[in-house]
């Protein structure tokens, strides 16, 4: 299935808006990509515009309502999160101060895409006011060095790829990408647990608005990461999982993760 053919679903995260998620599902690959949009008047702020094909479809929907994208926030600089910046050239782009190595990696991973450098670099604890919202950015390395958690409200957080699921909301293993680390991923998940959000937005999975479910997702990933790290990768995969292997998807992530322990 091509990206142009991916099904799009638009959901209001907060009652009657102004926070929306646009979810694009690839049913064959069991994968989803979510673009988060905050609307204030006739302006929009996007978190992770995803691939260009998806960003263009979000832009078309906003254009139909005479809403102009003005700001992009990147949870981290990977092609499936940052590639869409190229179709939104009028936007300011906010990203982690540690984005540089992943910017270079993107041009190796998916060289057919055009990548745009951030206009503003974010440090841990920085804030951005957008209309009635004051977004707070928290450094959250682990999946990648430049990962950020974005507090949209005190109870709603965009957590980047600290948590990932399939389009069916089935768990995937954590993925420690190039430049990431087990130790950082564990600390970032502990941070989510400390924040105790009522709801989280997951770029690969969508909205989870059940506190008990969020705790379960965090604890499950901590279990896997700690077991794998403490055993130095010597335990079999099944021994590192909190639940039965059938409960998970993308078990292939485990082999990539083990490389980070070398």
Backbone torsions as a table, in degrees:
resi	resn	phi	psi	omega
1	UNK	NA	130.9	177.5
2	UNK	-79.2	161.8	178.8
3	UNK	-64.2	-32.1	178.6
4	UNK	-63.3	-25.9	-176.6
5	UNK	-91.5	-6.1	-178.1
6	UNK	-62.3	136.8	179.2
7	UNK	-69.7	137.6	179.0
8	UNK	-111.7	133.9	175.8
9	UNK	-128.7	130.9	179.0
10	UNK	-108.4	129.4	-176.1
11	UNK	-131.9	134.6	173.0
12	UNK	-79.7	121.6	-178.9
13	UNK	-80.0	-42.1	175.7
14	UNK	-103.7	148.2	-175.0
15	UNK	-55.9	124.8	-178.9
16	UNK	62.2	25.4	-178.4
17	UNK	81.5	-171.6	4.9
18	UNK	-96.0	19.9	176.0
19	UNK	-105.7	125.9	-178.8
20	UNK	-128.3	154.0	168.1
21	UNK	-122.0	137.5	173.7
22	UNK	-108.5	114.3	-176.6
23	UNK	-108.5	128.8	179.3
24	UNK	-111.8	118.8	-174.9
25	UNK	-107.5	128.4	170.4
26	UNK	-104.2	99.7	-173.1
27	UNK	-68.6	-28.0	-179.4
28	UNK	-70.9	-41.9	-177.5
29	UNK	-90.7	-1.4	-177.5
30	UNK	57.7	33.3	-172.0
31	UNK	-119.6	150.8	174.6
32	UNK	-138.1	151.5	174.0
33	UNK	-127.6	133.8	-176.1
34	UNK	-120.2	128.2	174.0
35	UNK	-105.4	125.5	179.3
36	UNK	-97.9	134.4	-177.8
37	UNK	-130.6	128.3	173.2
38	UNK	-109.5	123.9	-177.6
39	UNK	-107.8	129.7	174.6
40	UNK	-132.6	107.8	-175.2
41	UNK	63.3	-121.2	179.4
42	UNK	-106.4	19.0	178.8
43	UNK	-119.6	152.1	179.8
44	UNK	-133.3	143.8	172.0
45	UNK	-113.7	129.9	-179.6
46	UNK	-110.5	137.0	170.8
47	UNK	-108.7	119.3	179.6
48	UNK	59.2	83.3	179.4
49	UNK	-70.2	-3.4	174.7
50	UNK	66.9	-146.4	-179.0
51	UNK	-77.5	158.8	-179.0
52	UNK	-55.9	-39.2	-178.7
53	UNK	-62.2	-37.3	-179.6
54	UNK	-77.2	-41.4	178.7
55	UNK	-61.0	-37.3	179.8
56	UNK	-65.1	-39.1	179.8
57	UNK	-70.6	-35.2	174.1
58	UNK	-65.3	-44.3	179.1
59	UNK	-59.8	-41.4	179.1
60	UNK	-61.5	-40.2	178.5
61	UNK	-66.4	-41.4	178.3
62	UNK	-66.5	-42.0	179.0
63	UNK	-59.4	-35.4	-178.7
64	UNK	-65.0	-19.2	178.1
65	UNK	-110.0	13.6	178.5
66	UNK	59.4	37.3	177.2
67	UNK	-108.0	129.5	-175.0
68	UNK	-107.6	122.6	173.4
69	UNK	-63.0	133.5	-179.1
70	UNK	-126.9	-24.8	-176.5
71	UNK	-136.5	139.6	172.4
72	UNK	-121.0	134.3	171.5
73	UNK	-114.7	132.0	178.5
74	UNK	-107.1	124.6	176.5
75	UNK	-68.3	-28.6	172.7
76	UNK	-171.5	163.0	-172.8
77	UNK	-97.0	80.8	171.5
78	UNK	-121.7	154.4	-175.5
79	UNK	-55.1	-39.0	-175.8
80	UNK	-78.5	1.1	175.4
81	UNK	-117.6	-36.3	-172.4
82	UNK	-106.4	-13.9	-175.8
83	UNK	-59.6	-30.8	-177.6
84	UNK	-73.0	-10.2	179.3
85	UNK	-58.4	-30.0	-174.5
86	UNK	-65.2	-24.7	-179.4
87	UNK	-93.7	5.7	178.7
88	UNK	-127.7	60.2	-170.6
89	UNK	-66.4	-16.9	-178.4
90	UNK	-81.5	-6.1	-171.9
91	UNK	-88.1	143.2	162.9
92	UNK	-73.2	144.4	-177.9
93	UNK	-121.6	121.9	179.0
94	UNK	-106.5	129.7	179.3
95	UNK	-151.3	167.4	-178.9
96	UNK	-60.1	147.2	174.6
97	UNK	-61.9	-14.0	-178.7
98	UNK	-100.8	21.3	-172.7
99	UNK	-70.5	-22.7	-163.6
100	UNK	-54.8	-48.0	-175.8
101	UNK	-65.0	-36.8	178.2
102	UNK	-72.8	-30.8	174.0
103	UNK	-57.9	-44.9	178.5
104	UNK	-68.0	-39.6	179.4
105	UNK	-62.9	-39.2	-178.4
106	UNK	-56.1	-38.8	-177.3
107	UNK	-71.3	-15.5	172.2
108	UNK	-90.9	-41.7	-175.7
109	UNK	-67.3	-48.5	-179.6
110	UNK	-136.1	76.9	-172.9
111	UNK	-68.5	-13.4	-180.0
112	UNK	-76.2	-14.8	179.1
113	UNK	-87.7	157.2	175.1
114	UNK	-101.0	129.7	-177.1
115	UNK	-112.4	139.8	-177.1
116	UNK	-115.3	131.8	179.0
117	UNK	-72.7	149.6	176.6
118	UNK	-62.4	152.5	173.6
119	UNK	-95.0	-21.4	-179.6
120	UNK	-136.9	130.1	179.2
121	UNK	-99.7	136.7	-174.4
122	UNK	-106.0	138.4	173.6
123	UNK	-109.4	161.7	-179.2
124	UNK	-56.0	125.6	178.4
125	UNK	92.8	-5.7	177.8
126	UNK	-63.4	155.0	178.7
127	UNK	-128.9	160.8	177.1
128	UNK	-142.8	124.3	177.5
129	UNK	-92.3	127.4	177.4
130	UNK	-135.2	99.7	-175.7
131	UNK	60.6	-127.1	-178.4
132	UNK	-79.7	-5.4	-176.2
133	UNK	-100.5	140.9	167.8
134	UNK	-119.3	103.1	-179.1
135	UNK	-79.2	139.9	177.2
136	UNK	-119.9	134.7	-174.3
137	UNK	-110.6	129.0	-178.4
138	UNK	-120.5	126.1	178.1
139	UNK	-64.3	126.5	-174.3
140	UNK	-140.6	66.2	-178.8
141	UNK	-67.7	163.2	179.6
142	UNK	145.5	-71.7	171.7
143	UNK	-59.4	-45.5	171.5
144	UNK	-147.5	165.5	-177.3
145	UNK	-67.2	-30.6	-173.1
146	UNK	-97.6	19.7	-178.3
147	UNK	-70.8	141.8	177.0
148	UNK	-127.4	145.0	164.8
149	UNK	-101.7	133.3	-179.6
150	UNK	-112.6	119.2	173.6
151	UNK	-82.4	110.9	179.2
152	UNK	-82.7	-44.0	167.9
153	UNK	-133.7	-178.0	178.7
154	UNK	-65.4	-20.2	-174.8
155	UNK	-117.9	-4.8	-178.2
156	UNK	-123.1	123.9	-176.3
157	UNK	-130.0	138.7	169.2
158	UNK	-92.2	117.9	-168.7
159	UNK	-105.5	9.4	179.1
160	UNK	59.1	-147.8	-177.3
161	UNK	-94.1	23.3	170.7
162	UNK	-62.9	-30.0	175.6
163	UNK	-129.3	133.7	176.2
164	UNK	-135.3	146.2	175.2
165	UNK	-141.4	168.6	175.2
166	UNK	-80.9	176.8	178.3
167	UNK	-63.8	-21.4	177.0
168	UNK	-86.0	4.3	-175.8
169	UNK	63.6	33.7	172.1
170	UNK	-90.5	140.6	-177.4
171	UNK	-61.5	140.5	164.1
172	UNK	-110.7	162.0	173.2
173	UNK	-66.4	154.5	168.3
174	UNK	-59.3	154.2	178.4
175	UNK	-127.6	115.5	178.6
176	UNK	-94.6	98.9	-174.1
177	UNK	-79.6	175.6	178.8
178	UNK	-55.5	126.4	-178.1
179	UNK	90.6	-11.6	176.7
180	UNK	-87.0	-177.9	179.9
181	UNK	-156.3	152.9	175.2
182	UNK	-61.3	-46.6	-176.9
183	UNK	-60.9	-43.1	179.1
184	UNK	-66.1	-39.3	179.9
185	UNK	-64.2	-40.8	178.6
186	UNK	-62.7	-45.5	179.6
187	UNK	-62.4	-38.3	-178.4
188	UNK	-69.9	-37.3	175.4
189	UNK	-67.7	-37.6	175.4
190	UNK	-62.9	-34.5	177.0
191	UNK	-64.6	-43.5	177.5
192	UNK	-59.5	-42.9	179.2
193	UNK	-61.4	-39.7	179.9
194	UNK	-68.5	-36.4	179.0
195	UNK	-66.5	-26.8	178.0
196	UNK	49.7	56.0	-176.5
197	UNK	-68.9	151.1	171.4
198	UNK	-77.4	-28.8	-178.6
199	UNK	-150.8	148.1	175.3
200	UNK	-131.0	146.9	171.9
201	UNK	-104.9	127.8	-176.3
202	UNK	-114.6	119.4	-177.8
203	UNK	-56.8	-32.4	174.4
204	UNK	-114.2	86.1	-178.1
205	UNK	148.1	-35.3	178.2
206	UNK	98.0	-143.0	-174.2
207	UNK	-96.3	134.0	169.0
208	UNK	-121.8	113.9	-174.8
209	UNK	-118.7	32.0	175.8
210	UNK	-120.8	115.9	-174.4
211	UNK	-59.7	-40.1	-179.8
212	UNK	-64.1	-39.3	178.0
213	UNK	-65.4	-41.0	179.2
214	UNK	-61.5	-45.7	178.0
215	UNK	-59.3	-42.4	180.0
216	UNK	-63.0	-42.4	179.4
217	UNK	-63.0	-41.5	179.5
218	UNK	-67.3	-48.3	-177.7
219	UNK	-62.1	-38.1	-180.0
220	UNK	-61.9	-43.1	-179.0
221	UNK	-72.2	-37.0	176.0
222	UNK	-61.0	-41.8	-179.8
223	UNK	-58.2	-49.9	-178.4
224	UNK	-62.4	-48.6	-176.0
225	UNK	-64.1	-43.3	-179.0
226	UNK	-68.2	-41.8	178.5
227	UNK	-62.3	-45.5	-178.1
228	UNK	-67.2	-42.9	-179.8
229	UNK	-65.5	-48.7	-175.8
230	UNK	-65.9	-28.2	178.4
231	UNK	-88.7	-0.3	-176.2
232	UNK	56.4	29.6	177.1
233	UNK	80.0	10.4	-176.0
234	UNK	-86.9	-19.2	176.6
235	UNK	-75.4	146.4	173.2
236	UNK	-64.9	156.3	-176.3
237	UNK	-53.1	-45.6	-176.2
238	UNK	-57.0	-33.4	-179.0
239	UNK	-74.6	-12.9	-178.8
240	UNK	-98.8	-0.7	-176.5
241	UNK	-102.5	137.7	180.0
242	UNK	-74.5	-28.7	-179.2
243	UNK	-120.5	175.2	178.9
244	UNK	-60.6	148.1	-176.2
245	UNK	-57.0	-29.9	-178.6
246	UNK	-67.3	-13.3	-178.1
247	UNK	-77.7	-10.0	-171.0
248	UNK	-117.8	156.8	170.2
249	UNK	-123.0	169.6	-178.6
250	UNK	53.2	50.1	175.4
251	UNK	-64.9	-17.5	178.1
252	UNK	-64.3	-19.5	177.0
253	UNK	-58.7	-28.3	-176.6
254	UNK	-59.2	-42.2	-179.4
255	UNK	-63.8	-39.7	177.4
256	UNK	-66.6	-38.9	-179.1
257	UNK	-62.9	-39.6	-177.5
258	UNK	-61.2	-29.0	178.2
259	UNK	-60.2	-33.2	-178.6
260	UNK	-70.3	-15.4	179.0
261	UNK	-88.7	-7.9	-177.3
262	UNK	-74.3	NA	NA
